[in-house]
Amino acid sequence: MGVKVVIPTPLRQYAGKNDSVIVEGSTVDEIMRNLMSRYGELQKHLYTEDGKLRSFVNIYRNDEDIRYLDREKTPVKETDVVSIVPSIAGGSALETGEHGRAWLQPCRTAQQQGGFSR
């Protein structure tokens, strides 16, 4: 059988437009190497030139971040789901409050901006 690997939307164009694929392997490393051999264009988006997983790419086994398990040596079984999750950033300018604490300024909704009509 194999392990289900969930492909994030921005990378699907490099994985045959699949949202998920079944890949053989007993560790995350084997799964990822087999995925790269099937979809070579994914490699440059997930790995550096020296073969290290890019810092903004997170991999989960089920709901667990492999960085807190055994990293790429994390074992997988057929009932597991491996998810590739690229980090994202967003929001608007930081606000600094009392005691120097910072938070993101929430964006105004379309309704607050007068964009919705009834």
C-alpha positions in Angstrom: 0.0 0.0 0.0 1.8 3.2 1.2 1.4 6.4 3.1 -0.8 9.3 2.1 1.1 12.5 1.5 -0.9 15.7 1.4 0.5 18.2 -1.1 -0.2 21.9 -0.3 -2.0 24.0 -3.0 1.0 26.1 -4.1 3.0 22.9 -4.8 0.4 20.9 -6.6 1.5 22.2 -10.0 4.8 20.4 -9.4 3.1 17.1 -8.3 0.9 16.4 -11.3 -1.9 18.7 -9.8 -2.6 16.1 -7.1 -3.8 17.2 -3.7 -2.4 14.0 -2.2 -0.5 10.9 -3.4 0.3 7.5 -1.9 4.0 7.0 -1.4 6.0 3.9 -0.2 8.4 4.2 2.7 8.9 3.4 6.4 10.3 6.8 7.5 9.6 10.4 6.6 12.9 10.5 4.8 12.1 7.5 2.6 8.6 8.9 1.9 10.1 12.3 0.9 12.9 10.7 -1.3 10.3 8.5 -3.1 8.1 11.6 -3.6 11.0 13.5 -5.1 11.9 10.7 -7.4 8.3 10.7 -8.7 7.9 14.5 -8.9 11.4 15.9 -9.4 10.3 19.5 -9.6 9.2 19.5 -6.0 12.8 19.1 -4.8 13.9 22.7 -5.4 10.8 24.0 -3.5 11.3 21.7 -0.5 15.1 21.2 -0.3 18.2 23.4 -0.4 21.0 22.7 -2.9 22.8 20.7 -0.3 19.8 18.5 0.4 18.5 20.0 3.6 14.8 20.6 4.1 14.2 24.3 3.7 13.6 26.2 6.9 10.1 27.3 5.9 8.9 23.8 5.1 7.2 21.9 7.9 6.3 18.2 7.7 3.7 16.6 9.9 3.0 12.9 10.6 -0.7 13.0 11.4 -0.9 16.1 13.7 2.6 16.0 15.0 5.4 18.2 13.7 8.4 15.9 12.9 10.8 18.5 14.3 9.6 17.4 17.7 9.8 13.7 16.9 12.8 12.1 15.1 12.8 14.6 12.3 13.2 12.8 8.9 13.9 9.6 10.7 10.4 9.6 12.1 8.8 6.2 11.4 5.5 6.1 9.4 3.0 3.3 8.9 0.2 2.9 6.3 -2.4 4.4 8.5 -0.4 7.7 8.9 -0.9 10.8 6.8 2.2 12.9 6.1 1.5 16.6 5.4 3.8 19.1 3.8 3.0 22.6 5.2 5.0 25.6 4.0 5.2 28.4 6.5 3.2 31.6 5.6 3.3 35.1 6.9 0.7 37.8 6.8 -1.2 40.5 8.5 -0.4 44.2 8.6 1.8 46.4 10.6 2.8 45.5 14.2 1.3 47.5 17.0 3.3 47.9 20.2 1.3 48.2 23.4 2.1 48.9 27.0 5.1 47.0 28.3 6.5 46.6 24.7 4.3 43.7 23.7 3.6 43.6 20.0 0.7 42.1 18.1 -0.5 42.2 14.5 -3.0 44.9 13.7 -6.1 43.0 12.4 -7.2 43.9 8.9 -10.5 45.6 8.3 -13.2 43.3 6.9 -14.9 44.1 3.6 -18.0 45.1 5.5 -16.1 47.5 7.7 -14.7 49.0 4.5 -18.1 49.4 3.0 -17.6 46.6 0.5 -20.7 44.6 1.2 -24.1 45.7 0.0 -27.4 44.2 1.1 
